[in-house]
């Protein structure tokens, strides 16, 4: 079983749609959780951290469920510029990072 | 602005050549740097973790004699792909972390071995 699993997609949604991604992790000792965004042929960029209490940044909402060992990312009112691959990232300890394979999102006009 | 600079951004070279990639933290001291490799349509795979002044820790399956990592200072780590072959063609990305800074990624190096 992979340490971090994501639905690879692709998710093809119209502009304005709401889309949600899930990510599960296997190591219950995981300490920190993030969503990164990666555009084609570019490096990943931090989108947002994920906290147990859930956190929101504009159109983006991230949530963590430690009991079920999954995190989620919700994007509301999708824009064309949201098209990218979204990587779920889990920090084990001592900055030991594990990436999901990424979920590809395409927002269409 | 970028806080981690990676150079070069694109390398094309012949099989058997050794290629050195530099990763520099610009605005902070990076106590730990990570090197990742990403094949097309796949996720980032951690290759090794390097702490300043000590030997790098390699992930299982990554040959340390093939991928030489040096982290001689708090702002510079290098990855040398020795005697590169076509199967080493990939996107290599470094990241750095230090102090209260979150993990910052370099721009990546696209390596193409002919």
Interface residues (C-beta under 8 A of the other chain):
Chain A: X41 X42 X43 X44 X45 X46 X87 X95 X96 X97 X98 X99 X100 X101 X102
Chain B: X32 X34 X42 X43 X44 X45 X46 X49 X91 X93 X95 X97 X102 X103 X105 X106 X107 X108 X110
